[in-house]
């Protein structure tokens, strides 16, 4: 995948960056996100860690940030 396409249309990176960027987008009026975690192209153990970070850290962080702007 092209890096410029990722930069324009995806949120990727460390948990804090993802929470911040998703919060910014929500603040701009985006009210729906398509979230896809790992898609089976990498190590299953790393995919499990990524999925857990999304579900257990990123999403709760986004909810908390939106509840207390």
C-alpha positions, 0 to 999 in steps of 0.5 A, a space after each residue: 500500500 502506498 504511504 501517501 494513501 495511508 497518511 490521507 485515509 487511515 489512522 495508524 501508529 501508537 495508541 496515543 496517536 490513534 486516540 488523538 487523531 480519532 478524537 480530532 476527526 470526531 471533533 470535525 464532525 466525523 461520526 462513523 469510523 470503519 475500524 479494521 484491525 489486523 487482516 491476517 497478513 502478519 504474525 498471529 501473535 502480533 495481530 492479537 496484540 494489535 486487536 487487544 490494543 484497539 479494543 482495550 485501549 484505543 476505543 475506550 480512550 476515544 470514548 473517554 476523550 469524547 465524553 470529556 472534551 
